[in-house]
Amino acid sequence: MQAVVELLRLDAITAKPFRLTELGKRMQHYPMIPSRSRILLESFKSGCPSEIIDILSLQEAGNPILESASLREKAEKAKATFKHRDGDHLTYLAIFRAFIEQQNQHKALLLQDGRSAANGSSPTAWCKDNALNFRVLKEAMQIRNQLRQLAEQQGHDPNISAGEDTDRVLKCMLHGLPLNTARIQPDKRGYRQIVGSRVSLLCLEEGSSKSLLGHQNSSIIGHGLPQSTDDHVRRNCE
């Protein structure tokens, strides 16, 4: 029943009888969970598929940051390097695009000077230096290529970008994550879910999410809201 409610909220199906809407049929073209397909379709209307495809590709692949205790200091430094003021969605976008740039530079060096000249600048070495998961980022690249190809098959240009207008990107995320939005409480100690019946206090976890409270953002989008008494918002953006 929860899945049906989600599809109704996403306008993917009609209520009684349950039938796919035109939007729901278009969502089927992309092999992702419904919320992500909905976000992608909205990006074509909003003019930011380039950013959204990259964000969703990395979400599909997993967390790009290595979280082991031995790499904690290096991981925190890497987060600070790529940190975006609008939250984790755009921070991870910055990480992914830096990885793509490293790959492109590496390929160019291989073509120009041969393998020996490019060894020191390999994407694998770059990931190690920044405590990033090469396997996850490589998988995200494969998903990215697939999504871009599918978008082109449906008549969309995956290269269209919002540029510096990050608001467009964040608004697209809202279309797929209506239940993952939260508003700061008057005491500034946490957030409460905006849509739905849950009223438990959302306590931000350590790291970049915690910094959101320091900036006292009025509202956030959480990529995931684990079900627990004291919830932790993961992958947040303002």
C-alpha positions as protocol buffer text, in pm:
chain_id: "A"
residue {
  index: 1
  type: MET
  ca { x: 0 y: 0 z: 0 }
}
residue {
  index: 2
  type: GLN
  ca { x: 290 y: 234 z: 73 }
}
residue {
  index: 3
  type: ALA
  ca { x: 412 y: 192 z: -286 }
}
residue {
  index: 4
  type: VAL
  ca { x: 65 y: 283 z: -418 }
}
residue {
  index: 5
  type: VAL
  ca { x: 56 y: 597 z: -203 }
}
residue {
  index: 6
  type: GLU
  ca { x: 398 y: 700 z: -333 }
}
residue {
  index: 7
  type: LEU
  ca { x: 289 y: 654 z: -695 }
}
residue {
  index: 8
  type: LEU
  ca { x: -22 y: 861 z: -629 }
}
residue {
  index: 9
  type: ARG
  ca { x: 186 y: 1141 z: -477 }
}
residue {
  index: 10
  type: LEU
  ca { x: 414 y: 1133 z: -781 }
}
residue {
  index: 11
  type: ASP
  ca { x: 112 y: 1154 z: -1017 }
}
residue {
  index: 12
  type: ALA
  ca { x: 226 y: 828 z: -1175 }
}
residue {
  index: 13
  type: ILE
  ca { x: -111 y: 653 z: -1134 }
}
residue {
  index: 14
  type: THR
  ca { x: -476 y: 747 z: -1103 }
}
residue {
  index: 15
  type: ALA
  ca { x: -686 y: 660 z: -799 }
}
residue {
  index: 16
  type: LYS
  ca { x: -959 y: 396 z: -827 }
}
residue {
  index: 17
  type: PRO
  ca { x: -911 y: 245 z: -1073 }
}
residue {
  index: 18
  type: PHE
  ca { x: -534 y: 238 z: -1044 }
}
residue {
  index: 19
  type: ARG
  ca { x: -398 y: 311 z: -1390 }
}
residue {
  index: 20
  type: LEU
  ca { x: -76 y: 455 z: -1518 }
}
residue {
  index: 21
  type: THR
  ca { x: -98 y: 821 z: -1610 }
}
residue {
  index: 22
  type: GLU
  ca { x: 86 y: 957 z: -1912 }
}
residue {
  index: 23
  type: LEU
  ca { x: 352 y: 1077 z: -1669 }
}
residue {
  index: 24
  type: GLY
  ca { x: 374 y: 729 z: -1518 }
}
residue {
  index: 25
  type: LYS
  ca { x: 423 y: 575 z: -1863 }
}
residue {
  index: 26
  type: ARG
  ca { x: 710 y: 813 z: -1932 }
}
residue {
  index: 27
  type: MET
  ca { x: 864 y: 728 z: -1596 }
}
residue {
  index: 28
  type: GLN
  ca { x: 880 y: 363 z: -1706 }
}
residue {
  index: 29
  type: HIS
  ca { x: 1142 y: 448 z: -1967 }
}
residue {
  index: 30
  type: TYR
  ca { x: 1405 y: 498 z: -1697 }
}
residue {
  index: 31
  type: PRO
  ca { x: 1519 y: 198 z: -1485 }
}
residue {
  index: 32
  type: MET
  ca { x: 1516 y: 368 z: -1147 }
}
residue {
  index: 33
  type: ILE
  ca { x: 1286 y: 385 z: -847 }
}
residue {
  index: 34
  type: PRO
  ca { x: 978 y: 601 z: -922 }
}
residue {
  index: 35
  type: SER
  ca { x: 1092 y: 903 z: -724 }
}
residue {
  index: 36
  type: ARG
  ca { x: 1412 y: 931 z: -925 }
}
residue {
  index: 37
  type: SER
  ca { x: 1237 y: 881 z: -1258 }
}
residue {
  index: 38
  type: ARG
  ca { x: 996 y: 1158 z: -1159 }
}
residue {
  index: 39
  type: ILE
  ca { x: 1284 y: 1391 z: -1075 }
}
residue {
  index: 40
  type: LEU
  ca { x: 1451 y: 1318 z: -1409 }
}
residue {
  index: 41
  type: LEU
  ca { x: 1135 y: 1394 z: -1607 }
}
residue {
  index: 42
  type: GLU
  ca { x: 1095 y: 1722 z: -1421 }
}
residue {
  index: 43
  type: SER
  ca { x: 1451 y: 1817 z: -1509 }
}
residue {
  index: 44
  type: PHE
  ca { x: 1367 y: 1813 z: -1879 }
}
residue {
  index: 45
  type: LYS
  ca { x: 1093 y: 2070 z: -1816 }
}
residue {
  index: 46
  type: SER
  ca { x: 1307 y: 2281 z: -1584 }
}
residue {
  index: 47
  type: GLY
  ca { x: 1618 y: 2290 z: -1799 }
}
residue {
  index: 48
  type: CYS
  ca { x: 1865 y: 2105 z: -1578 }
}
residue {
  index: 49
  type: PRO
  ca { x: 1894 y: 1742 z: -1698 }
}
residue {
  index: 50
  type: SER
  ca { x: 2274 y: 1764 z: -1704 }
}
residue {
  index: 51
  type: GLU
  ca { x: 2291 y: 1817 z: -1327 }
}
residue {
  index: 52
  type: ILE
  ca { x: 2002 y: 1586 z: -1237 }
}
residue {
  index: 53
  type: ILE
  ca { x: 2134 y: 1293 z: -1442 }
}
residue {
  index: 54
  type: ASP
  ca { x: 2469 y: 1321 z: -1265 }
}
residue {
  index: 55
  type: ILE
  ca { x: 2310 y: 1343 z: -919 }
}
residue {
  index: 56
  type: LEU
  ca { x: 2078 y: 1048 z: -981 }
}
residue {
  index: 57
  type: SER
  ca { x: 2356 y: 838 z: -1132 }
}
residue {
  index: 58
  type: LEU
  ca { x: 2563 y: 878 z: -818 }
}
residue {
  index: 59
  type: GLN
  ca { x: 2263 y: 805 z: -596 }
}
residue {
  index: 60
  type: GLU
  ca { x: 2203 y: 484 z: -789 }
}
residue {
  index: 61
  type: ALA
  ca { x: 2567 y: 379 z: -748 }
}
residue {
  index: 62
  type: GLY
  ca { x: 2607 y: 461 z: -378 }
}
residue {
  index: 63
  type: ASN
  ca { x: 2809 y: 678 z: -141 }
}
residue {
  index: 64
  type: PRO
  ca { x: 3128 y: 798 z: -315 }
}
residue {
  index: 65
  type: ILE
  ca { x: 3306 y: 886 z: 11 }
}
residue {
  index: 66
  type: LEU
  ca { x: 3500 y: 615 z: 194 }
}
residue {
  index: 67
  type: GLU
  ca { x: 3383 y: 618 z: 556 }
}
residue {
  index: 68
  type: SER
  ca { x: 3633 y: 386 z: 727 }
}
residue {
  index: 69
  type: ALA
  ca { x: 3785 y: 504 z: 1055 }
}
residue {
  index: 70
  type: SER
  ca { x: 4137 y: 497 z: 914 }
}
residue {
  index: 71
  type: LEU
  ca { x: 4039 y: 739 z: 636 }
}
residue {
  index: 72
  type: ARG
  ca { x: 3822 y: 970 z: 846 }
}
residue {
  index: 73
  type: GLU
  ca { x: 4062 y: 1266 z: 843 }
}
residue {
  index: 74
  type: LYS
  ca { x: 4122 y: 1239 z: 469 }
}
residue {
  index: 75
  type: ALA
  ca { x: 3749 y: 1197 z: 403 }
}
residue {
  index: 76
  type: GLU
  ca { x: 3665 y: 1510 z: 604 }
}
residue {
  index: 77
  type: LYS
  ca { x: 3924 y: 1704 z: 408 }
}
residue {
  index: 78
  type: ALA
  ca { x: 3775 y: 1581 z: 81 }
}
residue {
  index: 79
  type: LYS
  ca { x: 3424 y: 1681 z: 193 }
}
residue {
  index: 80
  type: ALA
  ca { x: 3551 y: 2028 z: 275 }
}
residue {
  index: 81
  type: THR
  ca { x: 3714 y: 2055 z: -68 }
}
residue {
  index: 82
  type: PHE
  ca { x: 3395 y: 1977 z: -258 }
}
residue {
  index: 83
  type: LYS
  ca { x: 3139 y: 2110 z: -13 }
}
residue {
  index: 84
  type: HIS
  ca { x: 2856 y: 2311 z: -169 }
}
residue {
  index: 85
  type: ARG
  ca { x: 2667 y: 2571 z: 30 }
}
residue {
  index: 86
  type: ASP
  ca { x: 2332 y: 2422 z: -79 }
}
residue {
  index: 87
  type: GLY
  ca { x: 2392 y: 2080 z: 72 }
}
residue {
  index: 88
  type: ASP
  ca { x: 2495 y: 1724 z: 5 }
}
residue {
  index: 89
  type: HIS
  ca { x: 2314 y: 1668 z: -326 }
}
residue {
  index: 90
  type: LEU
  ca { x: 2523 y: 1942 z: -485 }
}
residue {
  index: 91
  type: THR
  ca { x: 2834 y: 1846 z: -290 }
}
residue {
  index: 92
  type: TYR
  ca { x: 2817 y: 1496 z: -438 }
}
residue {
  index: 93
  type: LEU
  ca { x: 2754 y: 1651 z: -779 }
}
residue {
  index: 94
  type: ALA
  ca { x: 3079 y: 1846 z: -739 }
}
residue {
  index: 95
  type: ILE
  ca { x: 3263 y: 1525 z: -645 }
}
residue {
  index: 96
  type: PHE
  ca { x: 3125 y: 1337 z: -943 }
}
residue {
  index: 97
  type: ARG
  ca { x: 3207 y: 1613 z: -1189 }
}
residue {
  index: 98
  type: ALA
  ca { x: 3560 y: 1641 z: -1053 }
}
residue {
  index: 99
  type: PHE
  ca { x: 3596 y: 1266 z: -1111 }
}
residue {
  index: 100
  type: ILE
  ca { x: 3467 y: 1302 z: -1468 }
}
residue {
  index: 101
  type: GLU
  ca { x: 3721 y: 1579 z: -1527 }
}
residue {
  index: 102
  type: GLN
  ca { x: 3999 y: 1357 z: -1390 }
}
residue {
  index: 103
  type: GLN
  ca { x: 3898 y: 1081 z: -1628 }
}
residue {
  index: 104
  type: ASN
  ca { x: 3894 y: 1316 z: -1925 }
}
residue {
  index: 105
  type: GLN
  ca { x: 4235 y: 1457 z: -1835 }
}
residue {
  index: 106
  type: HIS
  ca { x: 4375 y: 1108 z: -1791 }
}
residue {
  index: 107
  type: LYS
  ca { x: 4249 y: 998 z: -2133 }
}
residue {
  index: 108
  type: ALA
  ca { x: 4397 y: 1310 z: -2292 }
}
residue {
  index: 109
  type: LEU
  ca { x: 4737 y: 1239 z: -2134 }
}
residue {
  index: 110
  type: LEU
  ca { x: 4728 y: 882 z: -2256 }
}
residue {
  index: 111
  type: LEU
  ca { x: 4663 y: 998 z: -2610 }
}
residue {
  index: 112
  type: GLN
  ca { x: 4928 y: 1269 z: -2592 }
}
residue {
  index: 113
  type: ASP
  ca { x: 5219 y: 1121 z: -2396 }
}
residue {
  index: 114
  type: GLY
  ca { x: 5148 y: 754 z: -2343 }
}
residue {
  index: 115
  type: ARG
  ca { x: 5068 y: 544 z: -2040 }
}
residue {
  index: 116
  type: SER
  ca { x: 5380 y: 623 z: -1834 }
}
residue {
  index: 117
  type: ALA
  ca { x: 5310 y: 998 z: -1834 }
}
residue {
  index: 118
  type: ALA
  ca { x: 4951 y: 947 z: -1718 }
}
residue {
  index: 119
  type: ASN
  ca { x: 5010 y: 700 z: -1434 }
}
residue {
  index: 120
  type: GLY
  ca { x: 5049 y: 966 z: -1166 }
}
residue {
  index: 121
  type: SER
  ca { x: 4723 y: 1138 z: -1260 }
}
residue {
  index: 122
  type: SER
  ca { x: 4504 y: 830 z: -1291 }
}
residue {
  index: 123
  type: PRO
  ca { x: 4145 y: 850 z: -1161 }
}
residue {
  index: 124
  type: THR
  ca { x: 4226 y: 561 z: -928 }
}
residue {
  index: 125
  type: ALA
  ca { x: 4512 y: 753 z: -767 }
}
residue {
  index: 126
  type: TRP
  ca { x: 4300 y: 1069 z: -748 }
}
residue {
  index: 127
  type: CYS
  ca { x: 4024 y: 879 z: -568 }
}
residue {
  index: 128
  type: LYS
  ca { x: 4274 y: 733 z: -322 }
}
residue {
  index: 129
  type: ASP
  ca { x: 4415 y: 1079 z: -247 }
}
residue {
  index: 130
  type: ASN
  ca { x: 4064 y: 1213 z: -176 }
}
residue {
  index: 131
  type: ALA
  ca { x: 3927 y: 911 z: 15 }
}
residue {
  index: 132
  type: LEU
  ca { x: 3674 y: 845 z: -261 }
}
residue {
  index: 133
  type: ASN
  ca { x: 3536 y: 510 z: -375 }
}
residue {
  index: 134
  type: PHE
  ca { x: 3661 y: 450 z: -730 }
}
residue {
  index: 135
  type: ARG
  ca { x: 3427 y: 154 z: -781 }
}
residue {
  index: 136
  type: VAL
  ca { x: 3118 y: 362 z: -693 }
}
residue {
  index: 137
  type: LEU
  ca { x: 3221 y: 651 z: -914 }
}
residue {
  index: 138
  type: LYS
  ca { x: 3301 y: 419 z: -1204 }
}
residue {
  index: 139
  type: GLU
  ca { x: 2959 y: 254 z: -1170 }
}
residue {
  index: 140
  type: ALA
  ca { x: 2798 y: 599 z: -1157 }
}
residue {
  index: 141
  type: MET
  ca { x: 2967 y: 679 z: -1489 }
}
residue {
  index: 142
  type: GLN
  ca { x: 2813 y: 370 z: -1647 }
}
residue {
  index: 143
  type: ILE
  ca { x: 2467 y: 462 z: -1514 }
}
residue {
  index: 144
  type: ARG
  ca { x: 2517 y: 819 z: -1633 }
}
residue {
  index: 145
  type: ASN
  ca { x: 2595 y: 702 z: -1986 }
}
residue {
  index: 146
  type: GLN
  ca { x: 2285 y: 481 z: -1986 }
}
residue {
  index: 147
  type: LEU
  ca { x: 2055 y: 758 z: -1860 }
}
residue {
  index: 148
  type: ARG
  ca { x: 2192 y: 1008 z: -2111 }
}
residue {
  index: 149
  type: GLN
  ca { x: 2136 y: 758 z: -2391 }
}
residue {
  index: 150
  type: LEU
  ca { x: 1780 y: 686 z: -2277 }
}
residue {
  index: 151
  type: ALA
  ca { x: 1707 y: 1058 z: -2254 }
}
residue {
  index: 152
  type: GLU
  ca { x: 1825 y: 1109 z: -2611 }
}
residue {
  index: 153
  type: GLN
  ca { x: 1608 y: 819 z: -2728 }
}
residue {
  index: 154
  type: GLN
  ca { x: 1308 y: 999 z: -2577 }
}
residue {
  index: 155
  type: GLY
  ca { x: 1395 y: 1319 z: -2762 }
}
residue {
  index: 156
  type: HIS
  ca { x: 1562 y: 1506 z: -2474 }
}
residue {
  index: 157
  type: ASP
  ca { x: 1898 y: 1681 z: -2471 }
}
residue {
  index: 158
  type: PRO
  ca { x: 2093 y: 1560 z: -2164 }
}
residue {
  index: 159
  type: ASN
  ca { x: 2348 y: 1839 z: -2205 }
}
residue {
  index: 160
  type: ILE
  ca { x: 2110 y: 2120 z: -2107 }
}
residue {
  index: 161
  type: SER
  ca { x: 2238 y: 2273 z: -1785 }
}
residue {
  index: 162
  type: ALA
  ca { x: 2105 y: 2511 z: -1522 }
}
residue {
  index: 163
  type: GLY
  ca { x: 2449 y: 2667 z: -1494 }
}
residue {
  index: 164
  type: GLU
  ca { x: 2478 y: 2856 z: -1168 }
}
residue {
  index: 165
  type: ASP
  ca { x: 2103 y: 2842 z: -1103 }
}
residue {
  index: 166
  type: THR
  ca { x: 2105 y: 2569 z: -839 }
}
residue {
  index: 167
  type: ASP
  ca { x: 1750 y: 2655 z: -733 }
}
residue {
  index: 168
  type: ARG
  ca { x: 1623 y: 2483 z: -1047 }
}
residue {
  index: 169
  type: VAL
  ca { x: 1806 y: 2166 z: -952 }
}
residue {
  index: 170
  type: LEU
  ca { x: 1673 y: 2168 z: -595 }
}
residue {
  index: 171
  type: LYS
  ca { x: 1316 y: 2232 z: -710 }
}
residue {
  index: 172
  type: CYS
  ca { x: 1342 y: 1927 z: -937 }
}
residue {
  index: 173
  type: MET
  ca { x: 1442 y: 1716 z: -638 }
}
residue {
  index: 174
  type: LEU
  ca { x: 1123 y: 1825 z: -461 }
}
residue {
  index: 175
  type: HIS
  ca { x: 906 y: 1664 z: -729 }
}
residue {
  index: 176
  type: GLY
  ca { x: 1039 y: 1320 z: -640 }
}
residue {
  index: 177
  type: LEU
  ca { x: 1093 y: 1362 z: -266 }
}
residue {
  index: 178
  type: PRO
  ca { x: 777 y: 1527 z: -128 }
}
residue {
  index: 179
  type: LEU
  ca { x: 791 y: 1318 z: 190 }
}
residue {
  index: 180
  type: ASN
  ca { x: 1159 y: 1394 z: 246 }
}
residue {
  index: 181
  type: THR
  ca { x: 1118 y: 1765 z: 303 }
}
residue {
  index: 182
  type: ALA
  ca { x: 1145 y: 1919 z: 648 }
}
residue {
  index: 183
  type: ARG
  ca { x: 1120 y: 2264 z: 803 }
}
residue {
  index: 184
  type: ILE
  ca { x: 1335 y: 2396 z: 1087 }
}
residue {
  index: 185
  type: GLN
  ca { x: 1170 y: 2414 z: 1428 }
}
residue {
  index: 186
  type: PRO
  ca { x: 1134 y: 2741 z: 1626 }
}
residue {
  index: 187
  type: ASP
  ca { x: 1399 y: 2629 z: 1878 }
}
residue {
  index: 188
  type: LYS
  ca { x: 1651 y: 2572 z: 1589 }
}
residue {
  index: 189
  type: ARG
  ca { x: 1735 y: 2229 z: 1730 }
}
residue {
  index: 190
  type: GLY
  ca { x: 1599 y: 2019 z: 1447 }
}
residue {
  index: 191
  type: TYR
  ca { x: 1353 y: 1977 z: 1161 }
}
residue {
  index: 192
  type: ARG
  ca { x: 1004 y: 1833 z: 1124 }
}
residue {
  index: 193
  type: GLN
  ca { x: 864 y: 1663 z: 818 }
}
residue {
  index: 194
  type: ILE
  ca { x: 652 y: 1902 z: 608 }
}
residue {
  index: 195
  type: VAL
  ca { x: 435 y: 1651 z: 417 }
}
residue {
  index: 196
  type: GLY
  ca { x: 277 y: 1343 z: 573 }
}
residue {
  index: 197
  type: SER
  ca { x: 179 y: 1233 z: 921 }
}
residue {
  index: 198
  type: ARG
  ca { x: 521 y: 1188 z: 1078 }
}
residue {
  index: 199
  type: VAL
  ca { x: 598 y: 1448 z: 1341 }
}
residue {
  index: 200
  type: SER
  ca { x: 910 y: 1304 z: 1505 }
}
residue {
  index: 201
  type: LEU
  ca { x: 1200 y: 1544 z: 1540 }
}
residue {
  index: 202
  type: LEU
  ca { x: 1466 y: 1511 z: 1272 }
}
residue {
  index: 203
  type: CYS
  ca { x: 1815 y: 1533 z: 1424 }
}
residue {
  index: 204
  type: LEU
  ca { x: 2094 y: 1604 z: 1179 }
}
residue {
  index: 205
  type: GLU
  ca { x: 2387 y: 1363 z: 1176 }
}
residue {
  index: 206
  type: GLU
  ca { x: 2754 y: 1455 z: 1211 }
}
residue {
  index: 207
  type: GLY
  ca { x: 2938 y: 1595 z: 910 }
}
residue {
  index: 208
  type: SER
  ca { x: 2802 y: 1812 z: 633 }
}
residue {
  index: 209
  type: SER
  ca { x: 2442 y: 1761 z: 742 }
}
residue {
  index: 210
  type: LYS
  ca { x: 2519 y: 1907 z: 1083 }
}
residue {
  index: 211
  type: SER
  ca { x: 2646 y: 2222 z: 917 }
}
residue {
  index: 212
  type: LEU
  ca { x: 2298 y: 2290 z: 783 }
}
residue {
  index: 213
  type: LEU
  ca { x: 2175 y: 2355 z: 1134 }
}
residue {
  index: 214
  type: GLY
  ca { x: 2463 y: 2593 z: 1189 }
}
residue {
  index: 215
  type: HIS
  ca { x: 2345 y: 2795 z: 891 }
}
residue {
  index: 216
  type: GLN
  ca { x: 1983 y: 2770 z: 1017 }
}
residue {
  index: 217
  type: ASN
  ca { x: 1838 y: 2686 z: 675 }
}
residue {
  index: 218
  type: SER
  ca { x: 1462 y: 2725 z: 682 }
}
residue {
  index: 219
  type: SER
  ca { x: 1399 y: 2393 z: 506 }
}
residue {
  index: 220
  type: ILE
  ca { x: 1584 y: 2091 z: 371 }
}
residue {
  index: 221
  type: ILE
  ca { x: 1541 y: 1795 z: 138 }
}
residue {
  index: 222
  type: GLY
  ca { x: 1667 y: 1468 z: 279 }
}
residue {
  index: 223
  type: HIS
  ca { x: 1767 y: 1195 z: 33 }
}
residue {
  index: 224
  type: GLY
  ca { x: 1675 y: 939 z: 297 }
}
residue {
  index: 225
  type: LEU
  ca { x: 1480 y: 953 z: 623 }
}
residue {
  index: 226
  type: PRO
  ca { x: 1545 y: 627 z: 812 }
}
residue {
  index: 227
  type: GLN
  ca { x: 1250 y: 508 z: 1019 }
}
residue {
  index: 228
  type: SER
  ca { x: 1343 y: 550 z: 1385 }
}
residue {
  index: 229
  type: THR
  ca { x: 1238 y: 743 z: 1693 }
}
residue {
  index: 230
  type: ASP
  ca { x: 1518 y: 999 z: 1649 }
}
residue {
  index: 231
  type: ASP
  ca { x: 1562 y: 1022 z: 1276 }
}
residue {
  index: 232
  type: HIS
  ca { x: 1877 y: 1127 z: 1094 }
}
residue {
  index: 233
  type: VAL
  ca { x: 1853 y: 1317 z: 769 }
}
residue {
  index: 234
  type: ARG
  ca { x: 2097 y: 1185 z: 513 }
}
residue {
  index: 235
  type: ARG
  ca { x: 2219 y: 1371 z: 204 }
}
residue {
  index: 236
  type: ASN
  ca { x: 2051 y: 1698 z: 268 }
}
residue {
  index: 237
  type: CYS
  ca { x: 2020 y: 2016 z: 74 }
}
residue {
  index: 238
  type: GLU
  ca { x: 1875 y: 2353 z: 158 }
}
